[in-house]
Amino acid sequence: MYWRPGCVFCIKLRTQLRAARIPYRKVNIWRDPDAAAFVRGVADGNETVPTVVVGDQPPMVNPSLARIRQALAAV
């Protein structure tokens, strides 16, 4: 999960993922320039977070928990 400090959408999604016991790895785009470039590349040039990658599936920009569950089921 690509995120940045202070992002309320990131906080909400992290809370939902923990409650659902779905493991994830956080990547802070403000500390990792390559991660920020990746997010801009999949979010029309914006640093829109959370951006989530599940396996080889296309990145999801600001996905719902339901969408993440669907992606996990397809892996």
TORVEX-541123 format. One record per residue (C-alpha): x, y, z; residue number from 0. Coordinates in pm, 1 decimal, always signed. Each point is the difference from the previous one (the first is absolute). Layout:
N
@u = X v = Y w = Z n = NUM
...
This chain:
75
@u = +0.0 v = +0.0 w = +0.0 n = 0
@u = +149.0 v = +332.1 w = -108.6 n = 1
@u = -83.6 v = +272.1 w = +248.5 n = 2
@u = +115.8 v = +333.0 w = +144.5 n = 3
@u = -18.0 v = +145.3 w = +351.0 n = 4
@u = -316.7 v = +191.1 w = +82.0 n = 5
@u = -211.4 v = -171.3 w = -267.3 n = 6
@u = -338.2 v = -70.4 w = +161.2 n = 7
@u = -93.9 v = -240.6 w = -280.0 n = 8
@u = +317.8 v = -198.0 w = +71.5 n = 9
@u = -77.3 v = -10.3 w = +371.6 n = 10
@u = -352.3 v = -123.7 w = -71.8 n = 11
@u = +118.2 v = -272.3 w = -237.6 n = 12
@u = +277.1 v = -113.9 w = +235.2 n = 13
@u = -255.6 v = -28.0 w = +280.2 n = 14
@u = -229.7 v = -205.5 w = -222.9 n = 15
@u = +281.9 v = -227.8 w = -114.2 n = 16
@u = +109.5 v = -65.3 w = +358.6 n = 17
@u = -358.1 v = -70.8 w = +110.3 n = 18
@u = -40.4 v = -242.3 w = -292.1 n = 19
@u = +337.2 v = -158.0 w = +87.4 n = 20
@u = +130.5 v = +61.4 w = -349.1 n = 21
@u = +379.4 v = +32.3 w = +6.2 n = 22
@u = +154.3 v = +287.6 w = -189.8 n = 23
@u = +326.3 v = +187.5 w = -38.1 n = 24
@u = +10.8 v = +379.1 w = +23.4 n = 25
@u = +213.8 v = +211.6 w = -232.8 n = 26
@u = +25.0 v = +368.7 w = +92.6 n = 27
@u = +9.8 v = +198.9 w = -323.8 n = 28
@u = +149.5 v = +300.2 w = +178.5 n = 29
@u = +305.6 v = -206.4 w = +97.2 n = 30
@u = +36.3 v = -203.1 w = -318.1 n = 31
@u = +32.3 v = +202.3 w = -321.2 n = 32
@u = -36.6 v = -310.9 w = -216.7 n = 33
@u = -325.2 v = -86.0 w = +177.7 n = 34
@u = -128.8 v = +354.0 w = -54.0 n = 35
@u = +88.0 v = -25.8 w = -370.5 n = 36
@u = -182.6 v = -333.6 w = -21.6 n = 37
@u = -315.0 v = +147.3 w = +155.9 n = 38
@u = +12.2 v = +299.6 w = -234.0 n = 39
@u = +33.7 v = -244.1 w = -289.8 n = 40
@u = -319.8 v = -184.8 w = +89.2 n = 41
@u = -200.9 v = +296.0 w = +131.9 n = 42
@u = +0.9 v = +236.6 w = -298.1 n = 43
@u = +305.1 v = +190.3 w = +125.2 n = 44
@u = -137.8 v = +47.0 w = +351.0 n = 45
@u = +132.7 v = -137.0 w = +326.8 n = 46
@u = -338.7 v = -146.9 w = +88.5 n = 47
@u = +14.9 v = -237.6 w = +293.7 n = 48
@u = -79.1 v = -253.6 w = +114.4 n = 49
@u = +109.6 v = -186.5 w = -307.4 n = 50
@u = -1.9 v = -376.5 w = +38.5 n = 51
@u = +164.3 v = -274.0 w = -203.4 n = 52
@u = -113.7 v = -362.0 w = +33.1 n = 53
@u = +219.3 v = -250.6 w = -181.8 n = 54
@u = +24.2 v = +61.0 w = -373.4 n = 55
@u = -333.6 v = +179.3 w = -19.3 n = 56
@u = -26.8 v = +365.2 w = -107.1 n = 57
@u = +60.1 v = +249.6 w = +282.5 n = 58
@u = -310.6 v = +125.5 w = +178.5 n = 59
@u = -20.9 v = +370.0 w = +87.0 n = 60
@u = -198.0 v = +70.4 w = +318.2 n = 61
@u = -169.3 v = -340.9 w = -2.6 n = 62
@u = -273.2 v = -118.9 w = +230.7 n = 63
@u = +55.6 v = -296.7 w = +228.6 n = 64
@u = -246.0 v = -195.8 w = -216.1 n = 65
@u = +207.7 v = +69.0 w = -310.4 n = 66
@u = +315.1 v = -116.4 w = +176.3 n = 67
@u = -175.8 v = -318.8 w = +109.9 n = 68
@u = -105.0 v = -63.3 w = -360.9 n = 69
@u = +358.7 v = +48.2 w = -115.8 n = 70
@u = +127.7 v = -237.7 w = +267.0 n = 71
@u = -255.7 v = -263.3 w = -98.7 n = 72
@u = +124.1 v = +18.7 w = -359.4 n = 73
@u = +365.4 v = -61.4 w = +92.1 n = 74
